[in-house]
Amino acid sequence: MSRFTDELYERFKKNLEAVNGTCVRASKAGLGRAVADVFTKEGIADVCIAETPLLKEAGVADALKNAGIQVYTDHIRLHAETVKGGVSENQYGIADLGTLVQGRDDVNERTVATMAEYYIGVVKGSTILEEYDDMFDVLAELPEMPGFVGFITGPSRTADIECVSTVGVHGPIRLTAVVVDDE
């Protein structure tokens, strides 16, 4: 993994913002508050969270509830189509692309990243890699390849044959990465 530095964070943030994403940095203790602040500022009233040990330990669901936001941590598929926000942890980031990388078999993590209008992807700073090729070196060294590996670079967008761009067709309209200082 990378040695997480301010320069690596700034490169990740700059490249994510270049594809219309936003980025904030938080301590593990401040993670819940950072997520709640983003959703509160955007007027998001309900969210699905694919809880992981990091998100539980940081109290993300409780911080959202304390901010007056309705939180769903189970029956994700039932709620994901109608809630406005989604939160999950990503296993890696790629600084040169501003990309979040999901690399687990949990379908709930994929669902909240693609169904919500506003997605917050949490990533540990220590897992942000410098370059795209570094990601494939990491994947090649895993003892077992996850059943799903997804690369998320900014909000969903597509273009038709005349190159008319549309945002949010195959995923979230807005995306924020929250980078957690974990070292």
C-alpha positions in Angstrom: 0.0 0.0 0.0 0.9 3.6 -0.3 2.5 5.9 2.2 -0.4 8.3 2.5 0.7 11.9 2.2 -0.9 15.3 1.8 0.4 15.4 -1.7 -1.2 12.1 -2.6 -4.5 13.3 -1.1 -4.4 16.5 -3.1 -3.7 14.6 -6.3 -6.6 12.2 -5.6 -8.9 15.2 -4.8 -7.8 17.2 -7.8 -8.4 14.3 -10.2 -11.8 13.4 -8.7 -12.9 17.1 -8.9 -11.9 17.1 -12.6 -14.6 14.5 -13.3 -17.2 16.4 -11.2 -16.8 14.5 -7.9 -16.0 16.1 -4.6 -13.7 15.0 -1.9 -13.3 15.6 1.9 -10.8 14.3 4.4 -11.6 13.1 7.9 -10.1 11.4 10.8 -11.6 8.0 11.8 -13.3 9.7 14.8 -14.7 12.5 12.5 -15.9 10.2 9.8 -19.5 10.0 10.9 -19.7 13.8 11.2 -18.1 14.3 7.8 -20.7 12.1 6.1 -23.6 13.7 8.0 -22.3 17.2 7.0 -22.2 16.3 3.3 -25.8 14.9 3.3 -27.2 17.6 5.5 -25.7 20.3 3.3 -27.2 18.7 0.2 -30.7 18.2 1.8 -30.5 14.4 1.7 -33.2 13.0 4.1 -32.7 9.3 3.8 -29.7 7.0 3.1 -28.7 3.3 2.8 -25.5 2.3 4.4 -23.6 -0.9 3.6 -22.0 -1.1 7.0 -18.4 -2.4 7.3 -16.4 -2.6 10.5 -14.8 0.8 9.8 -18.3 2.5 9.3 -19.6 0.8 12.4 -16.6 1.8 14.5 -16.8 5.4 13.3 -20.5 5.6 14.2 -21.6 6.7 10.7 -25.2 5.5 11.1 -25.5 7.1 14.5 -24.1 10.4 13.3 -26.6 10.4 10.4 -29.5 9.6 12.7 -28.4 12.4 15.1 -28.5 14.8 12.1 -32.1 13.8 11.5 -31.5 11.6 8.5 -33.4 8.3 8.1 -30.9 5.5 7.9 -31.3 2.0 6.4 -28.6 -0.6 7.2 -30.5 -3.7 6.3 -32.9 -4.7 3.5 -30.7 -2.5 1.3 -32.3 -3.8 -2.0 -35.7 -2.9 -0.7 -34.8 0.7 0.1 -32.0 1.6 -2.4 -34.3 2.5 -5.2 -36.1 5.2 -3.3 -33.6 6.7 -0.9 -31.6 9.7 -2.0 -28.2 8.8 -0.4 -25.9 5.8 -0.2 -22.7 5.2 1.7 -20.2 2.3 1.5 -16.6 1.7 2.0 -14.2 1.2 -0.9 -11.2 -0.9 -0.6 -8.8 1.3 -2.7 -8.4 4.6 -4.4 -6.3 5.6 -7.4 -4.8 9.1 -7.1 -4.0 9.7 -10.8 -7.6 9.1 -11.7 -9.5 10.2 -8.7 -11.0 6.7 -8.7 -12.6 4.7 -6.0 -12.2 0.9 -6.3 -14.7 -1.6 -4.8 -13.2 -5.0 -4.3 -15.5 -7.2 -2.3 -18.3 -9.7 -2.8 -20.9 -7.9 -0.8 -23.8 -7.0 -3.1 -25.0 -4.3 -0.7 -21.9 -2.2 -1.2 -22.4 -2.3 -5.0 -26.1 -1.5 -4.6 -25.7 1.6 -2.6 -22.9 2.8 -4.9 -25.1 2.6 -8.0 -28.7 3.1 -6.9 -28.6 6.3 -4.8 -28.7 9.8 -6.4 -25.9 10.9 -4.1 -23.2 8.4 -3.3 -20.5 8.8 -0.6 -17.6 6.4 -1.0 -15.4 6.1 2.0 -11.7 5.1 1.5 -8.8 4.7 3.9 -6.0 7.0 3.0 -3.5 4.1 3.4 -5.2 2.3 0.5 -4.9 5.1 -2.1 -2.4 4.0 -4.8 -0.6 6.5 -7.0 -1.3 5.0 -10.4 -3.8 2.9 -12.3 -1.2 0.1 -13.0 -0.5 -0.1 -9.2 -4.1 -1.3 -8.8 -3.5 -4.3 -11.0 -0.3 -5.2 -9.1 -2.3 -5.2 -5.8 -5.1 -7.3 -7.4 -2.5 -9.8 -8.7 -1.0 -10.2 -5.2 -4.4 -10.9 -3.5 -4.7 -14.5 -2.2 -8.1 -14.7 -3.8 -9.6 -12.3 -6.4 -12.9 -10.9 -5.2 -16.0 -11.8 -7.2 -16.5 -8.2 -8.0 -14.0 -5.4 -8.7 -15.5 -2.0 -9.7 -13.9 1.3 -10.6 -15.9 4.4 -9.7 -14.6 7.6 -11.3 -16.9 10.5 -10.5 -20.7 10.6 -10.9 -22.2 8.3 -13.5 -22.2 9.6 -17.0 -22.7 8.4 -20.6 -23.0 9.9 -24.0 -25.2 9.1 -27.1 -23.9 8.7 -30.6 -24.0 12.5 -31.1 -21.8 12.9 -28.0 -24.5 14.5 -25.9 -23.4 13.8 -22.3 -25.9 12.7 -19.6 -25.2 12.4 -15.9 -26.8 9.8 -13.6 -28.1 7.3 -16.2 -26.3 4.3 -14.8 -25.5 5.4 -11.3 -25.4 8.4 -8.9 -25.8 12.0 -10.1 -23.4 13.2 -7.4 -20.4 11.6 -5.7 -18.2 12.5 -2.8 -15.2 10.5 -1.6 -14.4 10.8 2.1 -10.8 9.9 2.6 -10.1 8.6 6.1 -6.7 9.3 7.8 -6.1 5.8 9.2 -2.3 5.7 9.8 
